[in-house]
Amino acid sequence: MCNLYTQSKSVDEVARLFRDLQMPLSFPDDVPNLEPREIAITDRGPIVRADKGGEFDLVVRRWSWPGPGGKPVFNFRSDGREFSSGRCLIVADRFYEFTKPDDAKAKRKHKWRFTLRDAEQFAIAGLWRTDPSVGEAFTMLTTDPGEDIKPYHNRQIVVLPPGDFARWLDPAVPAAELCKPLPAGSLSVEQVC
């Protein structure tokens, strides 16, 4: 399951995309310095969420909160669930899956990079919440794998193209309408190691 993703756009590039979508961003914690980087579990990453006034806030929060036994909740099954609160967009431009090598003696897994065709940025459907031990944190929603992911994993994160950003942040839109794989051929894949 996805345990690594990339966000390489500047805050200006992210804000421009949202402005083009008629979703201007505000920065309640001040404008963050978004450095291009890979984001792993427990790292901090940018998310966008709707506030009570209908504005869209970009904040930087921790990826995962502690679950039972202290294990990080970094992925969360969306199957058959509705999310009337806590929806967020996890700002991304790449995500990774790992597969076991064909050679059983090989020590490193194969690393596969996925991007959304015809878009430089996308979002991952997420949920955020406040945890007493780590503060505000987010997790990624998962669904059954689409044709682009099936060869690499038996689950996948919910990838949202820019045209679905506002719909995901609207709790009146049923989660099932968006928590599904994209059509075959929507994602490009490349082996990176």
N, CA, C and O of each residue as an XYZ file, in Angstrom:
772
protein
N       0.847     -1.169      0.000
C       0.000      0.000      0.000
C       0.891      1.230      0.000
O       2.030      1.190      0.464
N       0.373      2.284     -0.509
C       1.162      3.506     -0.654
C       1.717      3.954      0.689
O       0.967      4.239      1.623
N       3.042      4.011      0.773
C       3.686      4.524      1.975
C       4.722      5.600      1.637
O       5.578      5.938      2.454
N       4.624      6.130      0.406
C       5.536      7.176     -0.035
C       4.896      7.922     -1.201
O       4.360      7.309     -2.125
N       4.959      9.242     -1.148
C       4.474     10.042     -2.264
C       5.342     11.281     -2.395
O       6.165     11.566     -1.526
N       5.157     12.010     -3.476
C       5.970     13.187     -3.748
C       5.084     14.402     -3.922
O       4.003     14.328     -4.507
N       5.556     15.515     -3.409
C       4.945     16.813     -3.627
C       6.099     17.726     -4.026
O       6.911     18.101     -3.181
N       6.179     18.084     -5.293
C       7.338     18.852     -5.762
C       6.994     20.252     -6.257
O       7.869     20.956     -6.762
N       5.736     20.668     -6.123
C       5.328     21.986     -6.612
C       5.486     23.037     -5.512
O       5.343     22.738     -4.326
N       5.780     24.261     -5.919
C       5.876     25.364     -4.966
C       4.486     25.750     -4.487
O       3.486     25.373     -5.099
N       4.423     26.495     -3.403
C       3.127     26.945     -2.908
C       2.432     27.814     -3.945
O       1.205     27.801     -4.037
N       3.201     28.574     -4.732
C       2.596     29.397     -5.788
C       1.952     28.526     -6.865
O       0.864     28.840     -7.349
N       2.623     27.422     -7.248
C       2.065     26.525     -8.260
C       0.798     25.835     -7.748
O      -0.176     25.686     -8.486
N       0.820     25.419     -6.489
C      -0.364     24.785     -5.896
C      -1.507     25.800     -5.824
O      -2.639     25.485     -6.191
N      -1.217     27.008     -5.355
C      -2.251     28.043     -5.245
C      -2.817     28.401     -6.613
O      -4.015     28.652     -6.740
N      -1.966     28.427     -7.643
C      -2.436     28.747     -8.996
C      -3.429     27.692     -9.484
O      -4.465     28.033    -10.055
N      -3.119     26.422     -9.263
C      -4.039     25.359     -9.665
C      -5.391     25.542     -8.981
O      -6.427     25.466     -9.641
N      -5.397     25.779     -7.685
C      -6.656     25.945     -6.967
C      -7.390     27.209     -7.405
O      -8.619     27.214     -7.472
N      -6.663     28.265     -7.700
C      -7.290     29.492     -8.207
C      -7.970     29.217     -9.545
O      -9.089     29.671     -9.788
N      -7.275     28.461    -10.420
C      -7.849     28.101    -11.720
C      -9.122     27.267    -11.565
O      -9.994     27.285    -12.433
N      -9.219     26.545    -10.466
C     -10.398     25.720    -10.177
C     -11.475     26.506     -9.431
O     -12.464     25.925     -8.984
N     -11.294     27.815     -9.294
C     -12.228     28.664     -8.543
C     -12.280     28.248     -7.072
O     -13.335     28.303     -6.439
N     -11.125     27.831     -6.534
C     -10.998     27.418     -5.144
C      -9.807     28.145     -4.512
O      -8.844     27.490     -4.112
N      -9.842     29.469     -4.410
C      -8.688     30.180     -3.876
C      -8.350     29.707     -2.463
O      -9.230     29.472     -1.635
N      -7.040     29.575     -2.215
C      -6.566     29.059     -0.939
C      -6.298     30.181      0.054
O      -5.925     31.293     -0.321
N      -6.494     29.864      1.321
C      -6.019     30.714      2.403
C      -5.015     29.889      3.217
O      -4.968     28.664      3.109
N      -4.229     30.574      4.018
C      -3.127     29.943      4.739
C      -3.218     30.315      6.220
O      -2.522     31.228      6.665
N      -4.063     29.624      6.990
C      -4.278     29.994      8.385
C      -3.027     29.888      9.259
O      -2.941     30.555     10.290
N      -2.070     29.070      8.869
C      -0.822     28.919      9.628
C       0.320     29.699      8.985
O       1.483     29.454      9.308
N       0.019     30.621      8.094
C       0.978     31.372      7.305
C       1.338     30.551      6.059
O       1.084     29.348      6.004
N       1.919     31.204      5.082
C       2.250     30.547      3.818
C       3.437     29.604      4.053
O       4.507     30.046      4.471
N       3.248     28.304      3.786
C       4.342     27.352      4.030
C       5.386     27.390      2.914
O       5.102     27.798      1.788
N       6.578     26.963      3.249
C       7.640     26.780      2.263
C       7.570     25.322      1.825
O       8.051     24.437      2.533
N       6.978     25.067      0.668
C       6.845     23.696      0.176
C       8.067     23.347     -0.652
O       8.200     23.775     -1.799
N       8.946     22.576     -0.067
C      10.143     22.135     -0.773
C       9.834     20.835     -1.502
O       9.138     19.978     -0.957
N      10.337     20.669     -2.728
C      10.122     19.402     -3.440
C      10.738     18.244     -2.644
O      11.914     18.281     -2.282
N       9.926     17.221     -2.380
C      10.458     16.095     -1.609
C       9.520     14.907     -1.622
O       8.338     15.017     -1.950
N      10.079     13.780     -1.260
C       9.289     12.587     -1.012
C       8.773     12.673      0.422
O       9.487     13.101      1.328
N       7.529     12.261      0.610
C       6.900     12.319      1.924
C       6.579     10.891      2.354
O       5.877     10.158      1.657
N       7.105     10.517      3.506
C       6.915      9.173      4.052
C       6.005      9.252      5.281
O       5.726     10.336      5.793
N       5.559      8.107      5.733
C       4.694      8.015      6.906
C       5.341      8.756      8.076
O       6.537      8.606      8.325
N       4.561      9.542      8.779
C       4.891     10.412      9.916
C       5.544     11.734      9.488
O       5.715     12.622     10.324
N       5.909     11.885      8.224
C       6.385     13.183      7.747
C       5.198     14.142      7.684
O       4.041     13.732      7.765
N       5.512     15.409      7.539
C       4.476     16.430      7.372
C       4.318     16.730      5.885
O       5.295     16.813      5.141
N       3.057     16.892      5.472
C       2.775     17.182      4.069
C       1.610     18.151      3.960
O       0.829     18.295      4.901
N       1.489     18.822      2.806
C       0.408     19.786      2.625
C      -0.927     19.104      2.330
O      -1.015     18.168      1.536
N      -1.960     19.610      2.999
C      -3.325     19.181      2.728
C      -4.190     20.426      2.546
O      -3.859     21.507      3.031
N      -5.295     20.251      1.841
C      -6.273     21.321      1.678
C      -7.588     20.808      2.243
O      -8.003     19.681      1.974
N      -8.233     21.662      3.034
C      -9.521     21.294      3.612
C     -10.445     22.507      3.574
O      -9.988     23.650      3.549
N     -11.728     22.246      3.571
C     -12.716     23.323      3.575
C     -12.959     23.749      5.015
O     -13.095     22.912      5.907
N     -13.013     25.071      5.234
C     -13.345     25.525      6.578
C     -14.840     25.777      6.678
O     -15.563     25.637      5.691
N     -15.303     26.145      7.856
C     -16.750     26.314      8.079
C     -17.341     27.443      7.259
O     -18.548     27.459      7.017
N     -16.520     28.387      6.828
C     -17.011     29.498      6.027
C     -16.985     29.237      4.538
O     -17.269     30.136      3.746
N     -16.644     28.001      4.140
C     -16.599     27.662      2.722
C     -15.300     28.055      2.036
O     -15.203     27.981      0.811
N     -14.301     28.471      2.807
C     -12.973     28.778      2.258
C     -12.157     27.487      2.210
O     -12.519     26.476      2.812
N     -11.068     27.552      1.487
C     -10.197     26.388      1.356
C      -8.840     26.722      1.963
O      -8.141     27.628      1.509
N      -8.486     25.971      2.997
C      -7.252     26.216      3.738
C      -6.178     25.208      3.357
O      -6.430     24.003      3.313
N      -4.982     25.710      3.083
C      -3.824     24.838      2.901
C      -3.019     24.884      4.189
O      -2.593     25.950      4.632
N      -2.816     23.716      4.785
C      -2.025     23.577      6.005
C      -1.067     22.403      5.815
O      -1.272     21.559      4.942
N      -0.039     22.357      6.626
C       0.923     21.260      6.586
C       0.736     20.453      7.866
O       0.838     20.990      8.969
N       0.462     19.159      7.708
C       0.167     18.300      8.837
C       0.902     16.966      8.710
O       1.473     16.636      7.670
N       0.865     16.219      9.804
C       1.530     14.914      9.874
C       0.721     13.873      9.097
O      -0.509     13.848      9.155
N       1.449     13.006      8.361
C       0.811     11.887      7.681
C       0.767     10.710      8.638
O       1.797     10.085      8.890
N      -0.375     10.402      9.162
C      -0.709      9.260     10.024
C      -0.920      9.708     11.464
O      -0.289     10.643     11.958
N      -1.820      9.007     12.102
C      -2.014      9.152     13.538
C      -1.862      7.774     14.143
O      -2.023      6.779     13.436
N      -1.556      7.677     15.432
C      -1.385      6.364     16.054
C      -2.708      5.604     16.128
O      -3.739      6.147     16.527
N      -2.648      4.355     15.738
C      -3.820      3.491     15.819
C      -3.679      2.515     16.968
O      -2.851      2.716     17.856
N      -4.478      1.461     16.960
C      -4.375      0.445     18.009
C      -2.958     -0.131     18.066
O      -2.369     -0.474     17.042
N      -2.439     -0.224     19.256
C      -1.095     -0.758     19.419
C      -0.007      0.210     18.983
O       1.166     -0.160     18.937
N      -0.375      1.436     18.665
C       0.621      2.432     18.281
C       1.020      2.414     16.815
O       1.796      3.263     16.378
N       0.498      1.456     16.045
C       0.837      1.418     14.617
C       0.228      2.624     13.911
O      -0.903      3.007     14.210
N       0.968      3.233     12.971
C       0.429      4.418     12.301
C      -0.720      4.085     11.358
O      -0.655      3.120     10.597
N      -1.765      4.893     11.417
C      -2.898      4.778     10.500
C      -2.574      5.715      9.337
O      -2.863      6.911      9.391
N      -1.975      5.161      8.291
C      -1.571      5.975      7.142
C      -2.456      5.721      5.933
O      -2.509      6.550      5.025
N      -3.146      4.599      5.905
C      -4.125      4.264      4.871
C      -5.396      3.821      5.591
O      -5.341      3.216      6.662
N      -6.550      4.134      4.980
C      -7.834      3.845      5.601
C      -8.794      3.393      4.513
O      -8.956      4.086      3.508
N      -9.437      2.238      4.697
C     -10.363      1.706      3.688
C     -11.600      2.591      3.555
O     -12.231      2.962      4.545
N     -11.927      2.917      2.312
C     -13.113      3.736      2.060
C     -14.348      2.888      1.771
O     -15.469      3.396      1.818
N     -14.162      1.634      1.480
C     -15.231      0.750      1.030
C     -16.478      0.823      1.909
O     -16.428      0.508      3.097
N     -17.606      1.243      1.310
C     -18.887      1.244      1.990
C     -19.035      2.291      3.080
O     -19.977      2.227      3.870
N     -18.131      3.243      3.140
C     -18.184      4.255      4.196
C     -18.535      5.622      3.629
O     -18.236      5.932      2.475
N     -19.164      6.418      4.449
C     -19.411      7.825      4.127
C     -18.553      8.658      5.066
O     -18.262      8.244      6.188
N     -18.160      9.809      4.609
C     -17.312     10.686      5.408
C     -17.951     12.071      5.413
O     -17.707     12.889      4.526
N     -18.772     12.316      6.429
C     -19.508     13.576      6.485
C     -18.675     14.711      7.060
O     -19.084     15.871      7.010
N     -17.518     14.386      7.600
C     -16.613     15.415      8.107
C     -15.180     14.921      7.982
O     -14.928     13.726      7.823
N     -14.258     15.856      8.056
C     -12.839     15.504      8.060
C     -12.231     15.232      6.702
O     -11.102     14.746      6.630
N     -12.939     15.529      5.616
C     -12.361     15.285      4.292
C     -11.242     16.289      4.006
O     -11.326     17.455      4.390
N     -10.208     15.821      3.335
C      -9.142     16.711      2.897
C      -8.547     16.195      1.589
O      -8.735     15.040      1.206
N      -7.837     17.074      0.932
C      -7.093     16.743     -0.286
C      -5.618     16.689      0.084
O      -5.081     17.648      0.638
N      -4.972     15.592     -0.214
C      -3.535     15.469      0.018
C      -2.853     15.847     -1.281
O      -2.955     15.132     -2.278
N      -2.162     16.963     -1.265
C      -1.562     17.528     -2.472
C      -0.363     16.670     -2.885
O       0.540     16.429     -2.084
N      -0.364     16.207     -4.153
C       0.679     15.288     -4.608
C       0.913     15.438     -6.102
O       0.110     16.046     -6.810
N       2.023     14.879     -6.577
C       2.239     14.781     -8.021
C       2.780     13.411     -8.427
O       2.866     13.106     -9.617
N       3.142     12.587     -7.448
C       3.571     11.212     -7.707
C       3.280     10.377     -6.458
O       3.239     10.900     -5.345
N       3.080      9.077     -6.660
C       3.059      8.162     -5.528
C       3.744      6.882     -5.957
O       3.952      6.644     -7.147
N       4.091      6.064     -4.985
C       4.915      4.886     -5.236
C       4.268      3.631     -4.677
O       3.577      3.659     -3.658
N       4.511      2.539     -5.367
C       4.187      1.204     -4.875
C       5.463      0.368     -5.006
O       6.330      0.657     -5.831
N       5.559     -0.658     -4.187
C       6.748     -1.502     -4.171
C       6.329     -2.952     -4.382
O       5.325     -3.402     -3.830
N       7.103     -3.679     -5.182
C       6.825     -5.097     -5.415
C       8.070     -5.910     -5.112
O       9.195     -5.419     -5.209
N       7.849     -7.159     -4.745
C       8.975     -8.046     -4.476
C       9.695     -8.348     -5.781
O       9.050     -8.509     -6.817
N      11.014     -8.427     -5.749
C      11.753     -8.756     -6.974
C      11.511    -10.210     -7.390
O      11.152    -11.057     -6.572
N      11.715    -10.471     -8.676
C      11.569    -11.836     -9.188
C      12.593    -12.774     -8.564
O      12.309    -13.946     -8.316
N      13.769    -12.252     -8.317
C      14.856    -13.026     -7.711
C      14.664    -13.038     -6.194
O      14.783    -11.999     -5.543
N      14.371    -14.197     -5.639
C      14.097    -14.309     -4.206
C      15.298    -13.895     -3.356
O      15.134    -13.555     -2.184
N      16.491    -13.920     -3.926
C      17.691    -13.552     -3.167
C      17.932    -12.039     -3.156
O      18.727    -11.536     -2.362
N      17.254    -11.338     -4.024
C      17.443     -9.886     -4.082
C      16.914     -9.247     -2.801
O      15.874     -9.650     -2.281
N      17.625     -8.264     -2.306
C      17.267     -7.630     -1.036
C      16.324     -6.448     -1.206
O      15.543     -6.157     -0.301
N      16.377     -5.769     -2.332
C      15.566     -4.568     -2.526
C      14.317     -4.870     -3.335
O      14.341     -5.657     -4.281
N      13.237     -4.232     -2.945
C      11.995     -4.343     -3.701
C      12.064     -3.418     -4.911
O      12.837     -2.460     -4.930
N      11.252     -3.715     -5.913
C      11.134     -2.824     -7.065
C      10.254     -1.638     -6.656
O       9.232     -1.803     -5.990
N      10.672     -0.456     -7.067
C       9.945      0.766     -6.750
C       9.302      1.288     -8.031
O       9.984      1.483     -9.037
N       7.975      1.518     -7.991
C       7.209      1.960     -9.152
C       6.621      3.338     -8.874
O       5.984      3.551     -7.842
N       6.836      4.264     -9.788
C       6.327      5.633     -9.650
C       5.100      5.812    -10.529
O       5.120      5.481    -11.715
N       4.027      6.339     -9.936
C       2.760      6.585    -10.638
C       2.505      8.086    -10.722
O       2.679      8.810     -9.741
N       2.095      8.544    -11.893
C       1.686      9.926    -12.096
C       0.349      9.925    -12.817
O      -0.031      8.940    -13.450
N      -0.356     11.037    -12.713
C      -1.631     11.176    -13.401
C      -1.368     11.717    -14.801
O      -0.777     12.785    -14.954
N      -1.805     10.984    -15.819
C      -1.627     11.444    -17.201
C      -2.344     12.781    -17.385
O      -3.418     13.004    -16.826
N      -1.746     13.647    -18.161
C      -2.357     14.929    -18.527
C      -2.578     15.880    -17.356
O      -3.388     16.800    -17.470
N      -1.887     15.689    -16.238
C      -1.986     16.631    -15.114
C      -0.671     16.618    -14.339
O      -0.137     15.554    -14.027
N      -0.163     17.785    -14.038
C       1.082     17.870    -13.277
C       0.870     17.661    -11.789
O       1.800     17.299    -11.068
N      -0.370     17.892    -11.321
C      -0.699     17.730     -9.916
C      -2.014     16.965     -9.798
O      -2.850     16.995    -10.701
N      -2.177     16.295     -8.692
C      -3.436     15.639     -8.366
C      -3.576     15.678     -6.855
O      -2.736     16.258     -6.167
N      -4.604     15.082     -6.351
C      -4.772     14.966     -4.905
C      -5.122     13.517     -4.585
O      -5.633     12.773     -5.421
N      -4.836     13.161     -3.381
C      -5.237     11.869     -2.842
C      -6.356     12.162     -1.853
O      -6.217     13.030     -0.992
N      -7.458     11.443     -1.976
C      -8.565     11.643     -1.045
C      -8.099     11.263      0.351
O      -7.577     10.170      0.570
N      -8.295     12.178      1.290
C      -7.837     11.931      2.645
C      -8.850     12.331      3.689
O      -9.881     12.940      3.404
N      -8.517     11.966      4.904
C      -9.256     12.369      6.090
C      -8.267     12.975      7.065
O      -7.128     12.520      7.165
N      -8.698     14.002      7.785
C      -7.853     14.550      8.831
C      -8.612     14.509     10.154
O      -9.842     14.494     10.184
N      -7.867     14.491     11.223
C      -8.452     14.506     12.563
C      -7.419     14.995     13.552
O      -6.236     15.106     13.230
N      -7.867     15.284     14.747
C      -6.959     15.682     15.818
C      -6.766     14.492     16.734
O      -7.730     13.894     17.213
N      -5.515     14.158     16.970
C      -5.159     13.065     17.866
C      -4.467     13.679     19.087
O      -3.622     14.561     18.932
N      -4.807     13.233     20.277
C      -4.215     13.855     21.467
C      -2.690     13.750     21.522
O      -2.038     14.616     22.107
N      -2.119     12.720     20.932
C      -0.664     12.543     21.041
C       0.141     13.212     19.931
O       1.315     13.520     20.132
N      -0.470     13.448     18.749
C       0.297     14.027     17.635
C      -0.311     15.304     17.066
O       0.268     15.921     16.172
N      -1.467     15.703     17.575
C      -2.138     16.880     17.026
C      -2.901     16.523     15.759
O      -3.332     15.383     15.586
N      -3.067     17.504     14.872
C      -3.790     17.249     13.628
C      -2.944     16.395     12.693
O      -1.748     16.631     12.523
N      -3.587     15.402     12.092
C      -2.895     14.469     11.199
C      -3.871     14.011     10.124
O      -5.083     14.184     10.255
N      -3.326     13.424      9.054
C      -4.179     12.942      7.963
C      -3.821     11.519      7.585
O      -2.736     11.026      7.893
N      -4.767     10.866      6.904
C      -4.565      9.528      6.363
C      -5.119      9.492      4.944
O      -5.966     10.306      4.577
N      -4.635      8.545      4.154
C      -5.080      8.370      2.766
C      -6.192      7.336      2.695
O      -6.147      6.320      3.389
N      -7.187      7.595      1.861
C      -8.248      6.621      1.649
C      -7.850      5.648      0.550
O      -7.177      6.018     -0.412
N      -8.275      4.395      0.706
C      -7.960      3.360     -0.274
C      -9.239      2.742     -0.821
O     -10.322      2.875     -0.252
N      -9.066      2.062     -1.947
C     -10.171      1.392     -2.619
C      -9.616      0.155     -3.330
O      -8.421     -0.132     -3.256
N     -10.491     -0.565     -4.010
C     -10.031     -1.691     -4.823
C      -9.112     -1.163     -5.923
O      -9.261     -0.017     -6.345
N      -8.177     -1.966     -6.389
C      -7.252     -1.470     -7.402
C      -7.905     -1.373     -8.776
O      -8.711     -2.222     -9.157
N      -7.547     -0.335     -9.504
C      -7.958     -0.205    -10.895
C      -6.985     -0.948    -11.792
O      -5.997     -1.509    -11.320
N      -7.263     -0.952    -13.066
C      -6.428     -1.682    -14.028
C      -4.973     -1.207    -14.021
O      -4.068     -2.005    -14.263
N      -4.736      0.068    -13.750
C      -3.365      0.589    -13.749
C      -2.563      0.109    -12.546
O      -1.335      0.048    -12.612
N      -3.230     -0.231    -11.452
C      -2.550     -0.609    -10.205
C      -2.516     -2.125     -9.996
O      -1.598     -2.628     -9.348
N      -3.485     -2.855    -10.524
C      -3.591     -4.300    -10.271
C      -2.282     -5.073    -10.435
O      -2.015     -5.964     -9.630
N      -1.451     -4.774    -11.443
C      -0.214     -5.540    -11.560
C       0.784     -5.309    -10.414
O       1.764     -6.043    -10.283
N       0.526     -4.283     -9.584
C       1.505     -3.892     -8.568
C       1.005     -4.040     -7.135
O       1.806     -4.202     -6.214
N      -0.318     -3.987     -6.938
C      -0.847     -4.070     -5.578
C      -2.323     -4.467     -5.600
O      -3.025     -4.254     -6.589
N      -2.779     -5.052     -4.482
C      -4.174     -5.498     -4.394
C      -5.120     -4.443     -3.815
O      -6.310     -4.711     -3.651
N      -4.610     -3.249     -3.506
C      -5.400     -2.094     -3.074
C      -4.752     -0.869     -3.712
O      -3.633     -0.951     -4.218
N      -5.448      0.264     -3.691
C      -4.834      1.490     -4.169
C      -5.403      2.687     -3.431
O      -6.499      2.632     -2.874
N      -4.641      3.766     -3.439
C      -5.140      5.010     -2.874
C      -6.153      5.614     -3.835
O      -6.155      5.295     -5.024
N      -7.017      6.489     -3.317
C      -8.021      7.160     -4.136
C      -7.375      8.407     -4.741
O      -7.128      9.391     -4.042
N      -7.104      8.354     -6.044
C      -6.477      9.462     -6.759
C      -7.583     10.348     -7.344
O      -8.493      9.868     -8.019
N      -7.481     11.643     -7.067
C      -8.484     12.595     -7.550
C      -7.853     13.560     -8.546
O      -6.903     14.261     -8.199
N      -8.359     13.611     -9.777
C      -7.898     14.632    -10.718
C      -8.413     15.996    -10.254
O      -9.380     16.060     -9.494
N      -7.785     17.082    -10.696
C      -8.196     18.419    -10.246
C      -9.686     18.698    -10.384
O     -10.246     19.391     -9.535
N     -10.338     18.203    -11.392
C     -11.760     18.451    -11.578
C     -12.642     17.888    -10.475
O     -13.811     18.259    -10.376
N     -12.101     16.990     -9.636
C     -12.869     16.403     -8.540
C     -12.529     16.991     -7.174
O     -13.098     16.566     -6.168
N     -11.620     17.955     -7.116
C     -11.197     18.503     -5.821
C     -12.378     19.063     -5.024
O     -12.588     18.677     -3.874
N     -13.148     19.972     -5.631
C     -14.255     20.617     -4.915
C     -15.307     19.591     -4.506
O     -15.888     19.686     -3.424
N     -15.548     18.618     -5.368
C     -16.550     17.592     -5.039
C     -16.128     16.794     -3.806
O     -16.965     16.493     -2.955
N     -14.837     16.444     -3.695
C     -14.396     15.671     -2.535
C     -14.560     16.484     -1.248
O     -14.932     15.935     -0.210
N     -14.289     17.767     -1.313
C     -14.384     18.586     -0.105
C     -15.822     18.943      0.265
O     -16.053     19.559      1.306
N     -16.776     18.572     -0.559
C     -18.188     18.820     -0.279
C     -18.780     17.564      0.360
O     -18.980     16.566     -0.333
N     -19.066     17.587      1.669
C     -19.574     16.373      2.324
C     -20.935     15.920      1.817
O     -21.365     14.807      2.119
N     -21.630     16.777      1.040
C     -22.919     16.370      0.468
C     -22.736     15.412     -0.708
O     -23.673     14.709     -1.086
N     -21.537     15.380     -1.287
C     -21.255     14.454     -2.395
C     -20.949     13.084     -1.796
O     -20.025     12.970     -0.992
N     -21.690     12.049     -2.160
C     -21.431     10.717     -1.602
C     -19.996     10.262     -1.875
O     -19.492     10.382     -2.992
N     -19.363      9.745     -0.850
C     -17.980      9.292     -0.976
C     -17.832      8.243     -2.071
O     -16.826      8.231     -2.780
N     -18.814      7.367     -2.218
C     -18.728      6.292     -3.206
C     -18.592      6.812     -4.636
O     -18.062      6.112     -5.498
N     -19.069      8.038     -4.896
C     -18.926      8.609     -6.240
C     -17.467      8.880     -6.601
O     -17.114      8.901     -7.780
N     -16.622      9.086     -5.596
C     -15.228      9.444     -5.853
C     -14.225      8.414     -5.348
O     -13.100      8.354     -5.846
N     -14.613      7.608     -4.375
C     -13.693      6.619     -3.805
C     -13.704      5.349     -4.639
O     -14.221      4.310     -4.229
N     -13.123      5.468     -5.809
C     -13.042      4.350     -6.745
C     -11.831      4.588     -7.645
O     -11.334      5.711     -7.732
N     -11.363      3.555     -8.302
C     -10.210      3.748     -9.192
C     -10.582      4.565    -10.422
O     -11.735      4.581    -10.853
N      -9.602      5.227    -10.965
C      -9.783      5.960    -12.217
C      -9.854      4.969    -13.377
O      -9.442      3.820    -13.221
N     -10.363      5.383    -14.525
C     -10.409      4.481    -15.686
C      -9.004      4.009    -16.094
O      -8.011      4.699    -15.865
N      -8.952      2.843    -16.690
C      -7.673      2.293    -17.170
C      -6.977      3.305    -18.073
O      -7.610      3.954    -18.906
N      -5.670      3.427    -17.895
C      -4.875      4.336    -18.704
C      -4.772      5.738    -18.134
O      -4.115      6.593    -18.728
N      -5.412      5.999    -16.982
C      -5.355      7.328    -16.356
C      -4.011      7.586    -15.697
O      -3.587      8.735    -15.573
N      -3.338      6.521    -15.272
C      -2.072      6.664    -14.566
C      -0.921      6.166    -15.427
O      -1.036      5.159    -16.126
N       0.179      6.884    -15.363
C       1.425      6.423    -16.001
C       2.253      5.757    -14.923
O       2.236      6.182    -13.768
N       2.972      4.726    -15.292
C       3.820      4.031    -14.320
C       5.225      3.866    -14.892
O       5.411      3.640    -16.088
N       6.194      3.985    -14.010
C       7.598      3.858    -14.412
C       8.354      3.197    -13.267
O       8.191      3.578    -12.107
N       9.187      2.199    -13.594
C      10.017      1.583    -12.561
C      11.212      2.495    -12.314
O      11.902      2.908    -13.246
N      11.442      2.804    -11.024
C      12.551      3.700    -10.691
C      13.691      2.984     -9.983
O      14.773      3.558     -9.861
N      13.500      1.766     -9.516
C      14.598      0.922     -9.002
C      14.070     -0.469     -8.723
O      14.824     -1.338     -8.285
